[in-house]
Amino acid sequence: MTTRSKKIRNMEDFAAVSGISRPTLSKFFHDPETVRVSTRSRIEAALEKYDYRPNIYAMNQNRKLTKNVGIVVPYLADPVFAELARNVEQRCIDAGYRPTLFSSHGSPALEAEILDNLVSMKPAGVLLAPLGRSSDRRALEKFCKQVPTVLFDSSVEEFGIAFVGSDNAQFTELITDYLCRTGEAPCFFEMQNPANPNAHRRRVGYLDAMQKFGYPPRVISVPGEGWDFEEIGRQGGRNALASGAFETNTVLCSNDRLAIGLLTACYEEGRIVGRGADCTIRVAGQDDHPFSRYTCPPLTTVAHDYDAVSKHAVEGLFAAIEDQPGPWKSTRMQGKLIMRDSA
């Protein structure tokens, strides 16, 4: 019968209740063949009796001796990722850890190189916002097996200890519903080859929402690669406006940076953006970019809960470092509708 009267939190506790020395247990968990058969049998019986499973991360790398934490984001120059990184970094500092921040600059090769470097640094853990669909999945999976890792912002399968991010489907449904209720149903404005790891989820969210609300979807995908979203939105927006690609007077952009570019395109094309009687087009975005409050007109959008995402990601990582990692878990925070003058 399994003994559960006392929670076994670490190897020291297990050594005390099992009567087997800590060095012997460590040898067994690194390689069972290095201990005698009789000792191995005792350890296996004790594991069953006390329902103990070692913290492989802490045991293999002895990471509890370090307070270093790696933070990796796809593109630090993007204000959304900069705000997420700032929140995560401050929480690590407040908890007594020493964070080191890395940016993969949108490059899968650089992301894999950063992960290799982090392994050699033997951090206590890593908070990783991966590139997503363009990440080297094999390298990412290998890294997550070696280092305690919480993925945030963009999930890649069930890698790492947990995933914490925003509910992009809820983002898009929320703002699509608002736009449909307050005017013409929105067209969806996106990049053909988006760098943003959540762009695909938002496109699917738009298609699902339009079907749910009974409107035909209208997707405008403009050329462009990389992270120069504002210029891509400006150029693609001017072409779409000139060609009549927007079949309604409402445009929902995949993210706020594209929307900022589209606002410029509207100005250059003489289109008045907003909700007034003299306005000819409504424009909305997603993310609540730190500058979206200061565009002209101010941008209607959906806001990330930066504080909640950073809090759950950091707390999940520290719980795994200091105790046993639990089953993989996905946590997605809902966004908040921010109504401003652009829509």
KAURKA-V367710 format. One record per backbone hydrogen bond with DSSP energy under -1.0 kcal/mol. NH is the residue of the N-H (numbers start at 1). CO is the residue of the C=O. E is the energy in kcal/mol with one decimal. If there is no record, write none. Layout:
BEGIN
[[NH:CO:E] [NH:CO:E]]
END
This chain:
BEGIN
[[3:49:-4.9] [14:10:-1.9] [15:11:-2.5] [16:12:-1.9] [17:13:-2.2] [18:14:-2.1] [19:15:-1.6] [25:21:-2.3] [26:22:-2.5] [27:23:-2.2] [28:24:-2.3] [29:25:-2.6] [30:26:-1.6] [31:27:-2.4] [34:31:-2.2] [35:32:-1.4] [40:36:-2.8] [41:37:-2.3] [42:38:-1.8] [43:39:-2.5] [44:40:-2.6] [45:41:-2.3] [46:42:-2.2] [47:43:-2.6] [48:44:-1.7] [49:45:-2.4] [50:46:-2.8] [52:47:-1.1] [56:54:-1.3] [59:55:-2.5] [60:56:-2.8] [61:57:-1.8] [62:58:-1.3] [65:62:-1.4] [66:63:-2.0] [69:98:-2.0] [70:125:-2.0] [71:100:-2.6] [72:127:-2.4] [73:102:-2.1] [78:75:-1.6] [82:78:-2.5] [83:79:-2.1] [84:80:-2.1] [85:81:-2.9] [86:82:-2.3] [87:83:-2.1] [88:84:-2.5] [89:85:-3.0] [90:86:-2.2] [91:87:-1.8] [92:88:-1.9] [93:89:-2.2] [94:90:-2.6] [95:91:-1.4] [96:93:-1.8] [97:92:-2.7] [98:67:-3.4] [100:69:-2.3] [102:71:-3.0] [104:73:-2.3] [106:74:-2.2] [107:104:-2.6] [111:107:-2.4] [112:108:-2.2] [113:109:-2.0] [114:110:-2.6] [115:111:-2.0] [116:112:-2.1] [117:113:-2.3] [118:114:-2.3] [119:115:-1.9] [120:116:-1.5] [121:117:-1.2] [124:68:-2.9] [126:148:-2.5] [127:70:-3.0] [128:150:-2.4] [129:72:-3.2] [135:132:-1.6] [137:135:-1.2] [140:136:-2.5] [141:137:-2.8] [142:138:-2.1] [143:139:-2.2] [144:140:-2.3] [145:141:-1.1] [146:143:-1.2] [147:143:-2.4] [150:126:-2.2] [151:162:-2.4] [152:128:-2.3] [153:164:-1.7] [154:152:-2.2] [159:156:-1.4] [161:149:-3.6] [163:329:-2.8] [164:151:-2.2] [165:331:-2.4] [167:333:-3.0] [168:166:-1.4] [171:167:-2.3] [172:168:-2.2] [173:169:-2.3] [174:170:-2.6] [175:171:-2.0] [176:172:-2.2] [177:173:-2.5] [178:174:-1.8] [179:175:-2.5] [180:176:-2.4] [181:177:-2.1] [182:178:-1.3] [187:250:-2.6] [188:218:-3.2] [189:252:-2.6] [190:220:-2.5] [192:222:-2.7] [199:196:-1.6] [202:198:-1.8] [203:199:-2.1] [204:200:-2.3] [205:201:-2.4] [206:202:-2.3] [207:203:-2.3] [208:204:-2.6] [209:205:-2.3] [210:206:-2.8] [211:207:-1.8] [212:208:-2.3] [213:209:-2.5] [215:210:-2.8] [220:188:-3.5] [222:190:-2.9] [229:227:-1.7] [232:228:-2.0] [233:229:-3.1] [234:230:-2.2] [235:231:-2.8] [236:232:-2.6] [237:233:-1.9] [238:234:-2.4] [239:235:-2.1] [240:236:-2.3] [241:237:-2.7] [242:238:-2.5] [243:239:-2.0] [245:240:-2.4] [251:282:-2.4] [252:187:-3.3] [253:284:-2.9] [254:189:-2.3] [256:286:-1.7] [259:255:-1.8] [260:256:-2.5] [261:257:-1.7] [262:258:-2.3] [263:259:-2.4] [264:260:-1.6] [265:261:-2.0] [266:262:-2.6] [267:263:-2.0] [268:264:-2.6] [269:265:-1.8] [270:267:-1.2] [271:266:-3.2] [274:281:-2.2] [279:276:-1.5] [280:272:-2.5] [281:272:-1.5] [282:249:-3.0] [283:342:-1.9] [284:251:-2.4] [285:300:-2.5] [287:302:-2.5] [292:289:-2.2] [294:291:-1.9] [299:292:-2.5] [301:338:-2.2] [303:336:-3.1] [304:287:-1.2] [306:304:-1.1] [309:305:-2.4] [310:306:-2.4] [311:307:-2.3] [312:308:-2.5] [313:309:-2.2] [314:310:-2.5] [315:311:-2.4] [316:312:-2.1] [317:313:-1.9] [318:314:-2.5] [319:315:-2.1] [320:316:-1.5] [321:317:-2.2] [322:318:-2.4] [323:319:-1.4] [331:163:-2.6] [333:165:-3.4] [336:303:-1.5] [338:301:-3.1] [342:298:-2.1] [343:340:-1.0]]
END
